[in-house]
Structures are given as structure tokens and as C-alpha cells.
Amino acid sequence: MFGELIRKHITLSPNQVNDFVKAATKCDFDVDIYYNRYVVDAKSILGVFGLDLTKPLTVEYRGYDQGFEQYLKGLAVQA
């Protein structure tokens, strides 16, 4: 069964996309990233580069990976 849906709001610069995709790829569950209605697979470097990186993005997934959680903390949008 799937776990609880987790949503995190982050910002990404073009220089951070490669590391973000590498971190998402290590997860054994699906990870999506989106802005407005445009949703892409977070494990796709071309998909992530297709997003508007000047805006806050939402990462959505069901699962847990400690390394990925730590990585996302560093990208979190400051409230």
C-alpha cells in the first residue's frame, strides 16, 4: 500500500538541478515535481529543466528516504 502523500515546497537554481535529480533517483518510490499544473518526473533532468526555476516548486511523493529528506531541507522555501 502507498504511504502518506508528502508535499515539500522548494526552490531550485539551474546549478542545483543535477544534484536534485540524482537525489530523487536514489529513492525507490515515485517523486514528482511541479509548478502550477505542469507536473514532471523528478528523476528526469530534462523534465526538471522544463520547469520555471524562478518560481517555488512543489515536490510530491509517497515514501521515505532519509538522504532525500535531508537534501530537501536545504532547498526548502523559507516561510
N, C-alpha and C positions, 0 to 999 in steps of 0.2 A: 504494500500500500504506500501511497505517497505521503510524505511528511507535510508539515505546515508550510504554506506559501510564505516565503520571506522576500521582502522588498527593501532595498537599500538605495539611497539617493547619493550619487557620486558625481564628481567632475573628472574629466579625463583630458589631458593635453595630447596632441599628436605624438609626442615623445613617450607617453605612457601606454599607448595602445598595445604595443607588442608585449610588454610585461603583463598587462591586464589579460590579454588573450592567453598567454602562457599559464597564468594562474587559473583561469577558468577551465582550460583544457585538462588540468590535473584533477578536476572534480569528476566523480563518477556519476554525476547527475546532470540534467539539462540546466543550462544557465542562459537566460535571455537578457538582453539589454535593450532599452527603448527610450525614445523621446517622442512625446505625443502618441500618435498611433503607429509609428514606424518601429516595428519590433524586429530584431535580428538575433541570430545565434551568437552569444558572447564568445564562442570558440572560433569564430570566423573573423580573421583580421580584416578582410575586405568589407564584411558586413559592418563591423565596428567603425571603420574609417568612413563608411557611408552615412554615419550619424552626424548631426550638428554638434561638434565637440565644443562649441562656445556656450552651450546650454547645459544645465544639470541633467543628468541621465538617471534612469531607474534600472537597477539590476534586480532580476526576479528569478527565484529558484526554489526548489524543494529538496533539501538535503543539508548535510553539514560537512564541511571540510575546514579544519582549524586554520590551515595555512591561508585558505581563501578568505576566511573571516578576518584574519589579521591584515591581509593585504587590503581588503575593502575599507577597513578602519582608516587607513592612510589616505584614502580617496574620498572619504565621507564629506558631504556638503555641510558646511558649518551653518548651524541654525541661528 
